[in-house]
Amino acid sequence: MISKSSIFPIHMKQFPRLKLLALSATFVILNTALSAAEKPLNIVLITADDLGFDSIGAFGSRVPNITPNLDRLASQGMKFEHAHVNIAVCQPSRQSIMTGRYPHTNGALGFDPIDPSVPTLTERLRAAGYLNAILGKEKHLQPMARYCWDYISTEGDLADGAGIGRSVPAYRSNTKKFIEQALAEKKPFFLMANMHDPHRPYADSQQEKNAWGHDLPKFTRRVTEEEVVVPGFLPDLPVVRKEIAEYFTSVFRCDQAVGAVLDVLEETGQAENTLVMFLSDNGMSFPFAKSNCYLQSTKTPLLVRWPGNVKPGSIDSKHPVSGVDYMPTVLDALGLEQPEAMNGASFLPLLRGQEQPERKYVFTEYHRTYARKNYPMRAIQGARFGYLVNFWAGRNGPMRMESTSGLTFNAMREASTTDKHLRARVTLFDHRVLEEFYDFKNDPNALNNLIGDAEFQDEIVEMRAALAERMKATGDPALEAFLGREDPEKIAAFMDEMKQRAKR
């Protein structure tokens, strides 16, 4: 005897030819295979690690044919032009996605476990009869017991040479094994496939050799320095161009792994009854991107494919959505009860081509590095403007983290000794200013801080108020410091609180 919710966890209107074998207080379901039109909905979430949103062809990459599989996925579903993650670093970003909550409400500000009371998506799916699998990054969802994995392919399982999570054949074989397991057990499935590319160390780089010796991950295309365009938030220096080429070599391999997962869905006959979403956990690992609150930090290339429900080749260019909306959307698509106190909201209406006029802003934050160095920031972004607050400005610099570990930042610092403009950029990165405001529509690289510009004061006042409202509604510990941001003592007290919390 199996409960109704475990076999038919989505809205009944999605099954026009579905015939219940018995209707009573208890549903008795025969353990037989469903026809193709009556298959329950599977869920696949594919993530890339440190992939800039515009590194994908469908989002404007100028590197030729760099992401053919993701471009195909975009043509088969919906592309979101204003999607963000809520924090631009791997573990807290993923834990926000899987809880529907901001880091400061799920308890995981940095590389921490979520609070025991916070429900997870996988708990809800297991209760509904789903099998849950994770490929890679399993240690970035803590505590692991709360995520209810029935199939785990560890970072080592996905190794190609010494490089963890970078074997395209391993993603293919593990995806196939899990789907075959789900089919054998006659259960719907949730698969979270986490690509480690294009995280550092990049393919064919000296940093990679330093990390793993000479037993290195394989790649099938070396992107050349002549093929790439250096992002506008970085200087076009020879060494920077070299590292950008190495990054794109990793982007191509990431796309191949995504293609392997999608191919297995086709080969096993599951593509038509599977809701697939793709995104990156944060921006590329370079200065002014990952581990910050800029557009290049949190904007993510969200793609959604759902045959029969999402129009192929459609684009949402109006509504801001974010990572905390993922769990509510999946539960909504399945007709499952929504846990209380989630910060996100379902964007299922957008997938159906409807409007959600209440979607005006997304809220993003940052707290601390893996080494527990505190750089607390908050930001609010809309379709055009972005407002940022750097509580640590002038207090806790210079900023050092994984994104400053390669060739690029060292080249920037060296060149800044003779380049006045670049010296100002390095100084801003290292020490920041309290407030920043950007017209991201016209300045996506955040080169011109408009916080003091008279033309935009109405927008700045509105976004400050919206940020304060969101902070108050979610119990943000930075609220008092934000409201008293002109008082150095209030900011100092908040910084000290964050330091003590990091120690705990």
TIDREN-371426 format. One record per residue (C-alpha): x, y, z; residue number from 1. Coordinates in pm, whole numbers, plus 32768, in hexadecimal, padded with zeros to 4 digits. Example, Ala and Ser with C-alpha at 12.3 -4.5 7.8 and 13.67 -1.06 7.14 Angstrom:
> xx | yy | zz | nuti
> 84CE | 7E3E | 830C | 1 .
> 8557 | 7F96 | 82CA | 2 .
This chain:
> xx | yy | zz | nuti
> 8000 | 8000 | 8000 | 1 .
> 8092 | 814D | 7F91 | 2 .
> 800C | 82A4 | 7FE2 | 3 .
> 7F77 | 837D | 7ED5 | 4 .
> 807F | 8488 | 7F0F | 5 .
> 819E | 8399 | 7ED7 | 6 .
> 8128 | 832A | 7D80 | 7 .
> 806C | 845A | 7CFE | 8 .
> 8123 | 8581 | 7D9F | 9 .
> 80BC | 8682 | 7C99 | 10 .
> 7F74 | 8729 | 7C43 | 11 .
> 7E6E | 8637 | 7BC0 | 12 .
> 7E23 | 871F | 7A9D | 13 .
> 7F74 | 86B8 | 7A0D | 14 .
> 7EEC | 8557 | 79D6 | 15 .
> 7DC5 | 8571 | 78E8 | 16 .
> 7DBB | 83FA | 78A3 | 17 .
> 7E13 | 8388 | 7A00 | 18 .
> 7D2D | 8278 | 7A85 | 19 .
> 7D2A | 8236 | 7BF7 | 20 .
> 7D05 | 80C8 | 7C48 | 21 .
> 7C4A | 8109 | 7D8A | 22 .
> 7BB1 | 823B | 7E2C | 23 .
> 7B72 | 8232 | 7FA0 | 24 .
> 7C03 | 82C1 | 80DF | 25 .
> 7D3C | 8201 | 8084 | 26 .
> 7DC5 | 81E8 | 7F21 | 27 .
> 7E39 | 808D | 7EBC | 28 .
> 7F20 | 809F | 7D91 | 29 .
> 7F95 | 7F70 | 7CCF | 30 .
> 810F | 7F60 | 7CAF | 31 .
> 810E | 7F66 | 7B34 | 32 .
> 81BD | 8043 | 7A37 | 33 .
> 8109 | 8180 | 79CD | 34 .
> 80D9 | 81D9 | 7860 | 35 .
> 81B4 | 82EB | 77D0 | 36 .
> 809E | 83EA | 77F4 | 37 .
> 8067 | 838F | 7961 | 38 .
> 81C9 | 838D | 79E4 | 39 .
> 8201 | 8457 | 7B21 | 40 .
> 82D8 | 858D | 7B02 | 41 .
> 844D | 856B | 7B40 | 42 .
> 8523 | 8692 | 7BAC | 43 .
> 868A | 86D6 | 7B3C | 44 .
> 8758 | 87FA | 7BBA | 45 .
> 88A6 | 882E | 7B08 | 46 .
> 899B | 8925 | 7B9C | 47 .
> 8AE3 | 89B0 | 7B1F | 48 .
> 8BF2 | 8A23 | 7C11 | 49 .
> 8C69 | 8B8C | 7BE2 | 50 .
> 8BD4 | 8BBA | 7A87 | 51 .
> 8B9B | 8D22 | 7A1D | 52 .
> 8A3E | 8D55 | 7990 | 53 .
> 8ABA | 8DE6 | 7848 | 54 .
> 8BB4 | 8CCF | 780D | 55 .
> 8A9A | 8C0A | 7767 | 56 .
> 8A4E | 8C3F | 75FA | 57 .
> 88DA | 8C6A | 763C | 58 .
> 892E | 8D84 | 772F | 59 .
> 8A16 | 8E3D | 7646 | 60 .
> 8B6B | 8D94 | 7658 | 61 .
> 8C47 | 8E00 | 7537 | 62 .
> 8D21 | 8CC7 | 7544 | 63 .
> 8CAC | 8BFA | 7418 | 64 .
> 8BE8 | 8AB9 | 745B | 65 .
> 8C53 | 8AB3 | 75C8 | 66 .
> 8B14 | 8A1C | 765E | 67 .
> 8A55 | 8957 | 7553 | 68 .
> 899C | 887E | 764D | 69 .
> 8928 | 899F | 7726 | 70 .
> 88C8 | 8A62 | 75F0 | 71 .
> 87F2 | 893B | 7585 | 72 .
> 8753 | 892E | 76DE | 73 .
> 8701 | 8AA1 | 76C2 | 74 .
> 8658 | 8A64 | 7572 | 75 .
> 8583 | 8952 | 760D | 76 .
> 8505 | 8A1C | 7734 | 77 .
> 8506 | 8B70 | 77DF | 78 .
> 862B | 8C59 | 781C | 79 .
> 861E | 8D52 | 793D | 80 .
> 86D6 | 8E98 | 7905 | 81 .
> 86B7 | 8F15 | 7A6C | 82 .
> 8702 | 8DE3 | 7B41 | 83 .
> 87ED | 8DF2 | 7C6C | 84 .
> 8875 | 8D17 | 7D7D | 85 .
> 8853 | 8DAB | 7ED9 | 86 .
> 89BF | 8D8D | 7F3D | 87 .
> 8AE9 | 8D71 | 7E55 | 88 .
> 8BA8 | 8C51 | 7EF1 | 89 .
> 8B71 | 8ADD | 7EC6 | 90 .
> 8AF5 | 8A38 | 8007 | 91 .
> 8A10 | 8B4B | 808B | 92 .
> 898B | 8B85 | 7F2A | 93 .
> 892B | 8A17 | 7F02 | 94 .
> 8896 | 8A06 | 805E | 95 .
> 87BB | 8B32 | 8011 | 96 .
> 8742 | 8A88 | 7ED4 | 97 .
> 86F2 | 8946 | 7F8E | 98 .
> 863E | 89ED | 80B2 | 99 .
> 858F | 8B15 | 800E | 100 .
> 862E | 8BF7 | 8112 | 101 .
> 873B | 8D00 | 8120 | 102 .
> 8880 | 8CA3 | 81CF | 103 .
> 882D | 8D7F | 82F9 | 104 .
> 86DF | 8CC8 | 8328 | 105 .
> 8752 | 8B60 | 82ED | 106 .
> 887B | 8B86 | 83DA | 107 .
> 898E | 8B48 | 82DA | 108 .
> 8A3D | 8C97 | 82AA | 109 .
> 8B76 | 8BF4 | 8220 | 110 .
> 8BF5 | 8A90 | 8215 | 111 .
> 8B0C | 8A29 | 832C | 112 .
> 89F3 | 892B | 8357 | 113 .
> 888E | 89A8 | 8347 | 114 .
> 87C7 | 89C8 | 8489 | 115 .
> 871C | 8883 | 84FA | 116 .
> 85C0 | 891A | 84DD | 117 .
> 85DD | 897E | 836D | 118 .
> 852B | 8891 | 8279 | 119 .
> 85E1 | 8827 | 813B | 120 .
> 855A | 87E1 | 7FE1 | 121 .
> 85D8 | 867D | 7FE5 | 122 .
> 8524 | 8632 | 812A | 123 .
> 83DE | 869D | 808B | 124 .
> 8423 | 85D5 | 7F51 | 125 .
> 847E | 8498 | 800D | 126 .
> 8339 | 84B4 | 80D2 | 127 .
> 8284 | 84C6 | 7F82 | 128 .
> 8326 | 8383 | 7F09 | 129 .
> 844C | 840F | 7E46 | 130 .
> 85AB | 837F | 7E2D | 131 .
> 86B5 | 848E | 7E5F | 132 .
> 8810 | 848F | 7DC4 | 133 .
> 8937 | 857D | 7DC8 | 134 .
> 8A60 | 857B | 7CDD | 135 .
> 8B84 | 8642 | 7D6E | 136 .
> 8B8F | 875E | 7E6D | 137 .
> 8AEA | 8677 | 7F6C | 138 .
> 8BB8 | 8714 | 8083 | 139 .
> 8B26 | 8869 | 802E | 140 .
> 89D1 | 880A | 80B8 | 141 .
> 89EB | 87DD | 8230 | 142 .
> 8996 | 8720 | 82FF | 143 .
> 898A | 8610 | 81F7 | 144 .
> 8886 | 8545 | 82B8 | 145 .
> 878A | 865F | 8287 | 146 .
> 879C | 8640 | 810D | 147 .
> 8721 | 84D9 | 80FA | 148 .
> 87F9 | 845E | 7FDD | 149 .
> 87A8 | 8303 | 7F59 | 150 .
> 88C7 | 830E | 7E5F | 151 .
> 8A0B | 83CF | 7E91 | 152 .
> 8B1F | 83F4 | 7D92 | 153 .
> 8C38 | 849B | 7E51 | 154 .
> 8D34 | 8592 | 7DCD | 155 .
> 8E30 | 8477 | 7DB6 | 156 .
> 8D3C | 83A0 | 7CEF | 157 .
> 8D2F | 84B5 | 7BEC | 158 .
> 8EA7 | 84DA | 7BCF | 159 .
> 8F5F | 84D9 | 7A86 | 160 .
> 90CA | 84B6 | 7AE5 | 161 .
> 90FC | 8563 | 7C31 | 162 .
> 8FFE | 8673 | 7BE8 | 163 .
> 8EBC | 8645 | 7CAB | 164 .
> 8D6D | 8672 | 7C01 | 165 .
> 8DF3 | 86A1 | 7AA1 | 166 .
> 8DBA | 8555 | 79F1 | 167 .
> 8CB2 | 856C | 78E0 | 168 .
> 8C94 | 83ED | 78C1 | 169 .
> 8C64 | 83D2 | 7A3A | 170 .
> 8B3E | 84C4 | 7A34 | 171 .
> 8AA2 | 83F8 | 791F | 172 .
> 8AD1 | 82A5 | 79C8 | 173 .
> 8A5C | 8318 | 7B1E | 174 .
> 8928 | 83C3 | 7A8F | 175 .
> 88CF | 8283 | 79D8 | 176 .
> 8902 | 81A7 | 7B0D | 177 .
> 8821 | 8280 | 7BE0 | 178 .
> 870A | 829C | 7AE2 | 179 .
> 8713 | 8126 | 7AAB | 180 .
> 86F6 | 80F9 | 7C24 | 181 .
> 85C6 | 81DD | 7C2F | 182 .
> 8524 | 8128 | 7B0D | 183 .
> 8564 | 7FD5 | 7BAD | 184 .
> 84C3 | 804E | 7CEF | 185 .
> 83A7 | 80F3 | 7C2A | 186 .
> 83D9 | 823F | 7CD7 | 187 .
> 83F2 | 83A4 | 7C58 | 188 .
> 8543 | 8447 | 7C93 | 189 .
> 85F6 | 8586 | 7CEE | 190 .
> 8758 | 85A6 | 7C66 | 191 .
> 8842 | 86BF | 7CCA | 192 .
> 8968 | 86B0 | 7BD9 | 193 .
> 8A7B | 879F | 7C47 | 194 .
> 8B91 | 87E7 | 7B4F | 195 .
> 8CDD | 884C | 7BEB | 196 .
> 8D41 | 890A | 7AB2 | 197 .
> 8D92 | 8A21 | 7A7D | 198 .
> 8E0C | 8A41 | 7BE6 | 199 .
> 8F7F | 8A7D | 7C19 | 200 .
> 9077 | 89ED | 7BCC | 201 .
> 9028 | 8A21 | 7A5E | 202 .
> 9072 | 8921 | 7952 | 203 .
> 91D5 | 892A | 78C9 | 204 .
> 9247 | 8A2C | 79CA | 205 .
> 937D | 8A38 | 7AA2 | 206 .
> 9296 | 8A53 | 7BCF | 207 .
> 9203 | 8902 | 7B6B | 208 .
> 935C | 8865 | 7B51 | 209 .
> 93B9 | 88F4 | 7CA5 | 210 .
> 9280 | 885A | 7D3C | 211 .
> 9284 | 8703 | 7C9A | 212 .
> 93DA | 86C6 | 7C06 | 213 .
> 93D1 | 8629 | 7AAE | 214 .
> 92AB | 8539 | 7AD7 | 215 .
> 91C3 | 8643 | 7A52 | 216 .
> 9059 | 8645 | 79E1 | 217 .
> 9026 | 8614 | 786E | 218 .
> 8F91 | 8719 | 7789 | 219 .
> 8F39 | 8707 | 761A | 220 .
> 8F50 | 8874 | 75B2 | 221 .
> 9055 | 8975 | 7610 | 222 .
> 8FC5 | 8AD1 | 75EF | 223 .
> 90CE | 8BC3 | 7573 | 224 .
> 9119 | 8D23 | 75E6 | 225 .
> 90B5 | 8DA3 | 748E | 226 .
> 8F56 | 8D10 | 74B4 | 227 .
> 8EF7 | 8DBB | 75F9 | 228 .
> 8E7D | 8F13 | 7656 | 229 .
> 8EEF | 8F8C | 77AD | 230 .
> 8DC1 | 8FF0 | 7882 | 231 .
> 8D96 | 9164 | 78A8 | 232 .
> 8DC0 | 915D | 7A23 | 233 .
> 8F28 | 90E2 | 79F2 | 234 .
> 904E | 9188 | 7940 | 235 .
> 90B3 | 90F5 | 77F2 | 236 .
> 9216 | 9097 | 7853 | 237 .
> 92D2 | 8F76 | 77AB | 238 .
> 92DB | 8EA7 | 78EB | 239 .
> 916A | 8EE8 | 792D | 240 .
> 9113 | 8E7E | 77CA | 241 .
> 91DB | 8D3E | 77FE | 242 .
> 9117 | 8CE7 | 7937 | 243 .
> 8FCA | 8D3B | 7893 | 244 .
> 9022 | 8C44 | 777E | 245 .
> 906B | 8B37 | 7883 | 246 .
> 8F1D | 8B85 | 7928 | 247 .
> 8E64 | 8B58 | 77DD | 248 .
> 8F16 | 8A0E | 77A1 | 249 .
> 8E71 | 89A0 | 78E6 | 250 .
> 8D22 | 8A38 | 7879 | 251 .
> 8D22 | 895C | 7743 | 252 .
> 8D61 | 8825 | 7816 | 253 .
> 8C49 | 888C | 7901 | 254 .
> 8B5D | 88A1 | 77D9 | 255 .
> 8BC4 | 8743 | 776D | 256 .
> 8B6B | 86BA | 78C5 | 257 .
> 8A19 | 876A | 78B5 | 258 .
> 89E3 | 86CA | 7762 | 259 .
> 8A34 | 8574 | 77F2 | 260 .
> 8921 | 8596 | 78F9 | 261 .
> 8824 | 8611 | 77F8 | 262 .
> 887F | 84F9 | 7707 | 263 .
> 883A | 83F1 | 7810 | 264 .
> 86E0 | 8484 | 784C | 265 .
> 869A | 8452 | 76DB | 266 .
> 8732 | 82F7 | 76CC | 267 .
> 8667 | 827C | 77F5 | 268 .
> 8522 | 830F | 7774 | 269 .
> 8501 | 8408 | 7892 | 270 .
> 8534 | 8554 | 77E1 | 271 .
> 83C4 | 8592 | 7799 | 272 .
> 8354 | 8568 | 7903 | 273 .
> 8476 | 861E | 79AB | 274 .
> 8486 | 8787 | 7A1D | 275 .
> 85EF | 87F7 | 79E3 | 276 .
> 8683 | 8935 | 7A71 | 277 .
> 87E7 | 89AF | 7A42 | 278 .
> 889F | 8AC5 | 7AF6 | 279 .
> 89F3 | 8B28 | 7B7B | 280 .
> 8A33 | 8B3E | 7CF1 | 281 .
> 8ADC | 8C94 | 7CC5 | 282 .
> 8BA7 | 8D63 | 7BD4 | 283 .
> 8CFF | 8D15 | 7B49 | 284 .
> 8E23 | 8D02 | 7C3C | 285 .
> 8EC6 | 8E4F | 7BEC | 286 .
> 8ED7 | 8F9D | 7CA5 | 287 .
> 8D8D | 905C | 7CA6 | 288 .
> 8CC6 | 8F1D | 7C60 | 289 .
> 8CBB | 8DEF | 7D4B | 290 .
> 8C98 | 8E34 | 7EC2 | 291 .
> 8C08 | 8F8F | 7E92 | 292 .
> 8AB2 | 902D | 7E52 | 293 .
> 8AE6 | 90C2 | 7CF8 | 294 .
> 8A17 | 9063 | 7BC9 | 295 .
> 8B37 | 8F87 | 7B55 | 296 .
> 8B35 | 8EE2 | 7CAC | 297 .
> 89CF | 8E6B | 7CD0 | 298 .
> 892C | 8E6F | 7B78 | 299 .
> 88FE | 8D08 | 7B0A | 300 .
> 88A8 | 8C70 | 79B6 | 301 .
> 875F | 8BCC | 7A19 | 302 .
> 86CD | 8AE0 | 7916 | 303 .
> 858E | 8A14 | 7940 | 304 .
> 8514 | 88F8 | 7860 | 305 .
> 83C7 | 8852 | 78A4 | 306 .
> 8332 | 87AC | 776E | 307 .
> 81C1 | 87F6 | 7742 | 308 .
> 81C7 | 890B | 7846 | 309 .
> 82DB | 8A02 | 77EC | 310 .
> 82DD | 8A93 | 768E | 311 .
> 8421 | 8A3E | 75D5 | 312 .
> 84FF | 8B69 | 758F | 313 .
> 8442 | 8C4E | 767B | 314 .
> 84EB | 8D68 | 773B | 315 .
> 8489 | 8E18 | 787B | 316 .
> 852B | 8F6D | 7860 | 317 .
> 8453 | 901B | 7962 | 318 .
> 8441 | 8F68 | 7AB1 | 319 .
> 855F | 8F4E | 7BAE | 320 .
> 856F | 8DF2 | 7C4A | 321 .
> 8670 | 8D5C | 7D36 | 322 .
> 86F8 | 8C1B | 7DCB | 323 .
> 8609 | 8C1A | 7EF3 | 324 .
> 84EB | 8BFB | 7DF8 | 325 .
> 8561 | 8AA5 | 7D80 | 326 .
> 84D4 | 89CD | 7E9A | 327 .
> 837E | 8A7B | 7E9D | 328 .
> 8368 | 8A57 | 7D22 | 329 .
> 83B6 | 88E3 | 7D22 | 330 .
> 82BF | 889D | 7E3B | 331 .
> 81BA | 896C | 7D84 | 332 .
> 81F2 | 88AA | 7C42 | 333 .
> 81C1 | 8766 | 7D01 | 334 .
> 8093 | 87DE | 7DC3 | 335 .
> 8141 | 87A5 | 7F0F | 336 .
> 810F | 886D | 804C | 337 .
> 81F5 | 8998 | 807A | 338 .
> 82B4 | 89AC | 81C4 | 339 .
> 827C | 8AE4 | 828F | 340 .
> 837E | 8BF9 | 82A7 | 341 .
> 8421 | 8BCA | 8154 | 342 .
> 84A6 | 8D14 | 80CE | 343 .
> 846F | 8CB5 | 7F64 | 344 .
> 8331 | 8C9F | 7E96 | 345 .
> 82CE | 8BBF | 7D76 | 346 .
> 8309 | 8C42 | 7C16 | 347 .
> 822F | 8B30 | 7B7F | 348 .
> 8148 | 8C39 | 7AE7 | 349 .
> 8270 | 8CC4 | 7A23 | 350 .
> 82B6 | 8B6C | 7994 | 351 .
> 8151 | 8B6C | 7915 | 352 .
> 817D | 8CBE | 786F | 353 .
> 80C1 | 8D83 | 7978 | 354 .
> 8121 | 8EC3 | 7A2F | 355 .
> 8198 | 8EF4 | 7B96 | 356 .
> 8195 | 9070 | 7BC0 | 357 .
> 8203 | 9054 | 7D2C | 358 .
> 835B | 8FE2 | 7CB7 | 359 .
> 8424 | 9122 | 7CB5 | 360 .
> 8567 | 90DA | 7D75 | 361 .
> 864A | 8FC2 | 7DE5 | 362 .
> 8706 | 8FCD | 7F2E | 363 .
> 8870 | 8F56 | 7F44 | 364 .
> 8971 | 8F43 | 8058 | 365 .
> 8AD0 | 8ED8 | 80B3 | 366 .
> 8B6E | 8E84 | 8201 | 367 .
> 8CC0 | 8DDA | 8214 | 368 .
> 8DC2 | 8D08 | 8160 | 369 .
> 8E1F | 8B9D | 8196 | 370 .
> 8F34 | 8C1C | 827C | 371 .
> 8E25 | 8CD7 | 8342 | 372 .
> 8E9B | 8E31 | 82E1 | 373 .
> 8D74 | 8F1B | 82FB | 374 .
> 8D07 | 8FF6 | 81D8 | 375 .
> 8B94 | 9031 | 821F | 376 .
> 8AD0 | 90C9 | 80FF | 377 .
> 8966 | 90F3 | 8097 | 378 .
> 88CE | 914E | 7F48 | 379 .
> 8784 | 9176 | 7E9B | 380 .
> 8764 | 9165 | 7D22 | 381 .
> 8650 | 919A | 7C29 | 382 .
> 863E | 9178 | 7AB2 | 383 .
> 870E | 92B3 | 7A89 | 384 .
> 87A9 | 9339 | 7BCA | 385 .
> 8873 | 92A5 | 7CE7 | 386 .
> 88B6 | 9332 | 7E42 | 387 .
> 89CD | 92A0 | 7F1A | 388 .
> 8A3B | 92D4 | 8083 | 389 .
> 8B98 | 926C | 80F4 | 390 .
> 8B9C | 9267 | 826F | 391 .
> 8D0C | 9204 | 8272 | 392 .
> 8D79 | 932B | 8198 | 393 .
> 8EBE | 93BE | 8219 | 394 .
> 8EBA | 92D3 | 8344 | 395 .
> 8F17 | 9173 | 82E0 | 396 .
> 8FE1 | 9186 | 81A0 | 397 .
> 908A | 913A | 80C9 | 398 .
> 8F92 | 903D | 8042 | 399 .
> 903A | 8EEE | 8005 | 400 .
> 8F87 | 8DB2 | 7F9E | 401 .
> 8F8A | 8C9A | 7E9E | 402 .
> 8F3E | 8D88 | 7D80 | 403 .
> 9085 | 8E42 | 7DC1 | 404 .
> 915A | 8D07 | 7DC0 | 405 .
> 91B2 | 8CF2 | 7C4F | 406 .
> 9269 | 8DB4 | 7B45 | 407 .
> 916E | 8ECB | 7B16 | 408 .
> 9177 | 8F82 | 7C62 | 409 .
> 92F0 | 8F75 | 7C78 | 410 .
> 9303 | 9007 | 7B19 | 411 .
> 920E | 911A | 7B7B | 412 .
> 92DB | 9179 | 7CAC | 413 .
> 941E | 917F | 7BE7 | 414 .
> 938D | 9252 | 7ACF | 415 .
> 92EA | 933F | 7BC8 | 416 .
> 943F | 93C6 | 7C2C | 417 .
> 9452 | 9480 | 7AE1 | 418 .
> 92E2 | 9498 | 7A7C | 419 .
> 921C | 959D | 7B3E | 420 .
> 90C7 | 9517 | 7AD3 | 421 .
> 9120 | 93B3 | 7B2E | 422 .
> 91AE | 9426 | 7C7B | 423 .
> 9059 | 94B7 | 7CD1 | 424 .
> 8FB1 | 936D | 7C75 | 425 .
> 909C | 92A1 | 7D50 | 426 .
> 906C | 9393 | 7E71 | 427 .
> 8EF2 | 9379 | 7E4F | 428 .
> 8F03 | 91FF | 7E4B | 429 .
> 8FE4 | 91F3 | 7F7C | 430 .
> 8F2D | 92EF | 8056 | 431 .
> 8DDB | 9347 | 7FBB | 432 .
> 8CFA | 9469 | 8014 | 433 .
> 8BC8 | 9457 | 80F4 | 434 .
> 8AC2 | 9479 | 7FE1 | 435 .
> 8AC0 | 9434 | 7E6D | 436 .
> 89AF | 946B | 7D6B | 437 .
> 89C0 | 93FD | 7C00 | 438 .
> 88F2 | 9412 | 7AC6 | 439 .
> 8930 | 92A6 | 7A6E | 440 .
> 8867 | 92C0 | 792D | 441 .
> 8965 | 93B4 | 789F | 442 .
> 8A8C | 935C | 7981 | 443 .
> 8A82 | 91E3 | 79C2 | 444 .
> 8BF0 | 91E5 | 7A27 | 445 .
> 8BB6 | 92D8 | 7B49 | 446 .
> 8CBC | 93D4 | 7AD9 | 447 .
> 8C01 | 9514 | 7B33 | 448 .
> 8B7F | 9536 | 7C98 | 449 .
> 8A52 | 9621 | 7C88 | 450 .
> 8A0B | 9636 | 7DFE | 451 .
> 8A4A | 97AD | 7E02 | 452 .
> 89A4 | 97FB | 7CB5 | 453 .
> 887C | 98E6 | 7CDE | 454 .
> 87C8 | 984C | 7BB5 | 455 .
> 8797 | 9700 | 7C68 | 456 .
> 8743 | 9769 | 7DCC | 457 .
> 85D4 | 9704 | 7DAD | 458 .
> 8637 | 95A5 | 7D47 | 459 .
> 873D | 9591 | 7E59 | 460 .
> 8644 | 95FB | 7F66 | 461 .
> 8547 | 94FD | 7EE8 | 462 .
> 8642 | 93DF | 7EE2 | 463 .
> 86C9 | 9435 | 803B | 464 .
> 8567 | 9422 | 80C1 | 465 .
> 8522 | 92D9 | 800E | 466 .
> 8663 | 9244 | 8098 | 467 .
> 860F | 92B1 | 81FA | 468 .
> 84B2 | 921F | 81DA | 469 .
> 853B | 90CF | 8169 | 470 .
> 8642 | 90CC | 827C | 471 .
> 853B | 9116 | 8383 | 472 .
> 844C | 900D | 82FE | 473 .
> 8557 | 8EFE | 8307 | 474 .
> 85FE | 8F56 | 8451 | 475 .
> 8745 | 8FB7 | 83AD | 476 .
> 8852 | 8FEB | 84B9 | 477 .
> 88DD | 9109 | 83E8 | 478 .
> 879F | 91D8 | 83FF | 479 .
> 880C | 92BF | 851A | 480 .
> 895E | 92FA | 8476 | 481 .
> 88B0 | 934C | 832E | 482 .
> 87B9 | 943E | 83CA | 483 .
> 88D9 | 94E1 | 8488 | 484 .
> 89D5 | 94C6 | 836D | 485 .
> 8A4D | 962B | 83A4 | 486 .
> 8AAA | 95D3 | 850C | 487 .
> 8C04 | 952C | 851A | 488 .
> 8BBB | 949A | 8672 | 489 .
> 8A89 | 93DB | 85F7 | 490 .
> 8B48 | 9349 | 84D4 | 491 .
> 8C6D | 92F2 | 85B8 | 492 .
> 8B7D | 923E | 86A6 | 493 .
> 8AEB | 9176 | 8584 | 494 .
> 8C43 | 911B | 8500 | 495 .
> 8CA8 | 90A2 | 8659 | 496 .
> 8B6A | 8FD3 | 8671 | 497 .
> 8BB6 | 8F2D | 8523 | 498 .
> 8D1B | 8EE6 | 8594 | 499 .
> 8CA0 | 8E39 | 86CF | 500 .
> 8B9C | 8D77 | 860D | 501 .
> 8CA4 | 8CFC | 8519 | 502 .
> 8D74 | 8C7D | 863B | 503 .
> 8C4A | 8BBB | 86C2 | 504 .
